[in-house]
Amino acid sequence: MTKIFDEKWTLDLLKRLVETPSPSGYTTKVMDLIGRELALLTIPFIKTNKGAIIATIKGTNNARHRLLTAHTDTLGAMVKEVKSDGRLKLTNIGGFNWDAVEGEYCHIHTASGKDVRGTILMHQTTVHVYKDASSAKRSAENIEVRIDEKVLTSDDTRELGIEVGDFVSFDPRFEALENGFVKSRHLDDKASTALLLELIRSLKEKGTELPHTTHFYISNNEEIGYGGNSNIPEETVEYIAVDMGAIGDGQTSDEYTVSVCAKDSSGPYHYELTQHLVGLCKKEKIPFKLDIYPYYGSDASAAIRAGFDVKHALFGPGIESSHALERTHVESLKATAELLYTYVTSDMIK
């Protein structure tokens, strides 16, 4: 296969993506980054009222379209309460366990535009004071933000511009190791977003002609359930969500192959389209795993629920420890990139 995966370009972009805070509902900066990248590639795009971006590359067949989507919104939190001692209670954005962010550094994004640093901790952290420091439940009731400013009262905190409703983002701690491992928060789904932009860059650079007009939908509300469920061009026949493969007991997905999902919590994906993807992997010798994710949903399943008459499928890189301190490997990124390129340059199923 022709080389279509620029590892350095992809990892450089991925680092910039994960280091741009974008919890669902607070995605303007990361979508602006996406817009700048597409502008550099001279790819036309539109921005939806919800803030998503849809870029389009015309193909020889303009009657039956394809759509590929990835999402840039991430897990995060909002300020639920400014406590009397100046610390903050949180409400979560997206599905994660509080113990997955305990001890993490964070930014509080104020309405004025000022960012304030803090640390997410249990209220009962100090073992010399709290007998239940280890046993207390990790929950919204006990988790709080210790602000890195001199605050002793709620008034002190509010003088910093912090208020209920401010967004809180978690530090990603991105690392790309020499042995190929990539670890960071928010690889779900910024790894796939980087791969879609890498695909666009590769198609543009090589002047590749696509057999079908193809839309690249970068959504920004997937973690809360309604990212890619609107603004789908009516000519769209095939809808592919490019999102993480979940790794764990009973799963086949790993960090070294592309994961193709047959079924998730929404039900089975389109059988013929899924088998078409499997066939492409076998034909091109792309390392892959077929899997089922019991506690998972995607923008493709959201589009189906919204009533769109499309054939839907899902594949993406394998991500270890999803919705926590995530990790993948460049081998999985490369396999996903190869399947993306093979898919968009092949004919549609009938």
C-alpha positions in Angstrom: 0.0 0.0 0.0 1.2 3.5 -0.8 2.4 5.3 2.4 -0.6 7.4 3.6 0.2 7.8 7.2 2.6 10.6 8.3 3.3 9.7 11.9 5.0 12.9 12.9 2.4 15.2 11.4 -0.4 13.2 13.0 1.2 13.1 16.5 2.0 16.8 16.3 -1.6 17.6 15.5 -2.9 15.2 18.1 -0.7 16.9 20.8 -2.2 20.3 19.9 -5.7 18.9 19.9 -5.5 17.2 23.3 -3.8 20.3 24.8 -6.7 22.5 23.6 -9.4 22.2 26.3 -12.7 21.2 24.9 -15.2 19.6 27.4 -18.6 19.2 25.7 -20.2 22.7 25.6 -16.9 24.5 25.6 -15.4 23.6 22.2 -15.0 26.9 20.3 -11.2 27.0 20.6 -10.7 23.4 19.4 -13.1 23.9 16.5 -11.3 27.1 15.5 -8.1 25.0 15.4 -9.8 22.5 13.1 -11.0 25.3 10.9 -7.5 26.7 10.6 -6.1 23.3 9.6 -8.7 22.9 6.9 -8.1 26.4 5.7 -4.3 25.6 5.3 -5.3 22.5 3.3 -7.7 24.7 1.2 -10.6 22.3 1.9 -14.0 24.0 1.9 -16.1 23.5 5.1 -19.2 24.9 6.8 -19.8 25.4 10.5 -23.2 24.3 11.9 -25.2 26.3 14.4 -24.2 23.7 17.1 -20.6 24.5 16.3 -19.6 21.4 14.3 -17.6 21.5 11.2 -18.4 19.7 7.9 -15.7 19.6 5.2 -16.4 18.1 1.8 -14.2 16.6 -0.9 -16.2 16.0 -4.2 -15.9 12.7 -5.9 -16.7 11.3 -9.3 -20.1 10.1 -8.1 -22.0 13.1 -6.6 -25.3 11.3 -6.3 -24.4 8.9 -3.5 -22.3 10.4 -0.7 -20.2 9.1 2.2 -19.8 10.7 5.6 -17.1 10.1 8.1 -17.2 11.6 11.6 -15.0 12.0 14.6 -15.5 14.2 17.7 -13.4 16.8 19.4 -15.5 17.3 22.6 -14.2 15.5 25.7 -15.1 14.7 29.2 -14.9 17.5 31.7 -16.9 19.3 34.4 -18.7 22.5 35.4 -18.7 24.4 38.7 -21.8 23.3 40.6 -21.2 25.3 43.8 -18.8 27.8 45.2 -18.3 26.5 48.8 -18.1 28.7 51.8 -14.3 27.9 52.1 -13.7 29.0 48.6 -13.3 25.5 47.0 -15.6 24.3 44.2 -18.0 21.4 43.9 -18.4 20.0 40.4 -20.9 18.4 38.1 -19.5 16.0 35.5 -19.7 16.3 31.7 -19.8 12.9 30.1 -19.6 9.5 31.6 -16.6 8.9 33.8 -15.9 7.8 37.3 -14.7 10.5 39.8 -11.8 8.4 40.9 -10.5 8.6 37.3 -9.8 12.3 37.8 -8.9 12.4 41.5 -5.6 14.2 41.9 -5.6 15.7 38.4 -4.6 19.3 37.7 -7.2 21.3 36.0 -8.2 24.7 34.5 -11.3 26.7 35.6 -12.4 28.7 32.5 -14.1 31.8 33.7 -16.7 33.8 31.7 -14.2 36.7 31.5 -11.8 34.5 29.6 -9.3 34.2 32.5 -8.2 30.6 33.3 -7.5 29.7 36.9 -5.5 26.7 37.9 -6.6 24.1 40.4 -6.4 20.4 41.5 -9.3 18.0 41.8 -9.2 16.3 45.2 -11.4 14.5 47.7 -12.6 16.7 50.5 -11.3 14.0 52.9 -7.8 13.8 51.3 -5.7 14.6 54.4 -5.1 11.3 56.1 -3.9 13.0 59.3 -7.3 14.6 59.7 -9.9 12.3 58.1 -10.2 8.8 59.3 -12.2 7.8 56.2 -9.7 9.3 53.7 -9.3 6.0 51.9 -12.8 4.6 52.2 -14.9 7.7 51.6 -16.9 7.4 48.3 -15.4 9.1 45.3 -18.5 11.1 44.3 -19.7 14.6 43.4 -20.5 15.1 47.0 -16.9 14.5 48.1 -14.8 15.6 45.1 -13.8 19.3 45.0 -11.4 21.7 43.3 -8.6 23.2 45.4 -7.9 26.6 43.7 -4.3 27.7 43.3 -5.0 31.2 44.6 -5.3 32.6 48.1 -9.0 32.0 48.8 -10.5 31.4 52.2 -14.2 32.3 51.4 -16.7 32.1 48.6 -16.3 35.8 48.1 -12.6 35.4 47.6 -13.2 32.9 44.9 -15.9 35.0 43.2 -13.5 37.9 43.1 -11.3 35.8 40.8 -14.3 35.7 38.4 -15.2 32.1 39.2 -18.9 31.4 39.2 -21.4 28.5 39.0 -21.5 27.3 35.4 -17.8 27.8 34.6 -16.2 24.9 32.7 -13.4 22.9 34.2 -11.0 20.9 31.9 -8.6 18.2 33.0 -4.9 18.3 32.1 -4.2 15.8 29.3 -0.6 14.9 30.2 0.2 14.0 26.6 3.3 11.8 25.9 4.4 10.1 22.7 7.1 7.6 23.6 9.9 6.4 21.3 8.6 2.8 21.5 5.3 4.0 19.8 3.0 4.3 22.8 0.9 7.4 23.0 -0.7 8.2 26.3 -3.0 11.1 27.2 -6.4 12.0 28.4 -8.9 12.7 25.6 -7.5 10.3 23.0 -11.2 9.6 22.8 -11.8 11.0 20.2 -9.0 13.4 19.3 -6.9 10.5 18.0 -9.6 9.8 15.4 -10.0 13.6 14.7 -6.2 13.8 13.9 -6.5 10.7 11.7 -9.4 12.3 9.7 -7.4 15.4 9.1 -4.3 13.3 8.2 -6.5 11.5 5.7 -7.7 14.8 4.2 -4.1 16.0 4.0 -2.9 12.8 2.3 -5.7 12.9 -0.3 -5.0 16.6 -1.0 -1.2 16.1 -1.2 -1.5 13.1 -3.6 -4.3 14.6 -5.7 -6.4 11.4 -5.1 -9.7 11.3 -6.8 -12.5 9.8 -4.7 -15.2 7.6 -6.2 -17.9 9.3 -4.1 -18.3 12.8 -2.7 -17.2 12.4 0.9 -18.0 14.6 3.9 -15.8 14.9 7.0 -18.0 15.8 10.0 -16.1 17.0 13.1 -18.7 16.9 15.8 -18.5 18.6 19.2 -21.3 17.1 21.4 -20.7 13.3 21.1 -19.9 12.8 24.8 -23.4 14.1 25.7 -25.2 12.1 23.0 -26.1 14.4 20.1 -23.0 15.2 18.2 -23.5 13.9 14.7 -27.2 13.7 14.5 -28.0 16.7 12.3 -26.9 18.5 9.2 -26.3 15.3 7.4 -26.4 15.9 3.6 -29.5 14.1 2.1 -27.3 12.4 -0.5 -25.5 10.5 2.3 -25.8 6.7 2.0 -22.9 5.5 4.2 -22.1 7.0 7.6 -18.9 6.0 9.4 -18.2 6.9 12.9 -14.4 6.9 13.5 -14.1 6.4 17.3 -12.1 4.4 19.8 -12.1 0.7 20.3 -12.7 -0.1 23.9 -10.2 -2.5 25.5 -10.9 -4.8 28.5 -11.9 -8.2 29.7 -13.9 -10.1 27.2 -12.9 -7.7 24.4 -10.8 -8.5 21.3 -9.7 -4.9 20.7 -6.1 -4.0 21.4 -3.7 -1.1 21.0 -2.0 -2.4 17.8 -4.9 -2.9 15.4 -7.9 -1.1 14.1 -11.1 -2.0 15.9 -14.3 -2.6 13.9 -17.5 -2.6 16.0 -20.2 -5.0 15.1 -22.6 -3.9 17.9 -22.8 -1.5 20.8 -25.5 -0.5 23.3 -27.6 0.9 20.5 -27.7 -2.5 18.7 -26.0 -4.0 15.7 -24.3 -1.8 13.1 -25.2 -2.2 9.5 -24.1 -5.8 8.7 -23.2 -5.5 5.1 -21.2 -2.3 5.6 -19.4 -3.7 8.6 -18.5 -6.9 6.6 -17.3 -4.6 3.8 -14.9 -3.0 6.2 -13.7 -6.4 7.4 -13.2 -7.5 3.7 -11.1 -4.4 3.0 -8.9 -5.2 6.0 -8.4 -8.8 4.8 -7.8 -7.8 1.2 -5.2 -5.1 2.1 -3.7 -7.1 5.1 -4.6 -4.3 7.5 -4.4 -5.7 11.1 -7.9 -5.5 12.6 -10.1 -6.9 15.4 -13.9 -7.3 15.3 -15.6 -6.4 18.6 -18.7 -5.6 20.5 -18.9 -2.8 23.1 -21.7 -3.2 25.7 -21.6 0.2 27.2 -20.9 2.4 24.2 -22.6 4.7 21.8 -21.4 6.8 18.8 -22.4 9.6 16.5 -23.4 7.0 14.0 -25.9 5.5 16.4 -27.1 9.0 17.3 -27.8 9.7 13.6 -29.8 6.5 13.4 -31.8 7.4 16.4 -32.5 10.8 14.9 -34.1 9.1 11.9 -31.5 9.3 9.2 -31.8 6.7 6.5 -28.1 5.7 6.2 -26.0 2.6 6.4 -23.9 3.1 9.6 -20.6 1.5 10.8 -18.0 2.2 13.4 -14.2 1.7 13.6 -11.2 3.3 15.1 -7.9 2.9 17.0 -7.9 0.7 20.1 -7.7 2.9 23.3 -6.7 1.4 26.7 -8.5 2.7 29.9 -11.1 4.7 28.1 -12.5 7.8 29.9 -9.5 7.7 32.2 -5.7 7.9 31.6 -5.9 6.6 28.0 -3.2 5.0 25.9 -2.8 3.7 22.3 0.1 2.8 20.0 1.1 4.2 16.6 0.5 0.7 15.1 -3.2 1.1 15.9 -3.2 4.7 14.5 -1.5 3.5 11.3 -3.9 0.6 10.9 -6.9 3.0 11.3 -5.3 5.4 8.8 -4.9 2.5 6.3 -8.5 1.4 6.6 -9.7 5.0 6.3 -7.8 5.5 3.0 -8.8 2.1 1.6 -12.5 2.7 2.4 -12.8 6.2 0.9 -10.9 5.2 -2.3 -13.1 2.0 -2.8 -16.5 1.7 -4.3 -19.6 1.7 -2.1 -21.5 -1.4 -1.3 -24.7 -2.0 -3.2 
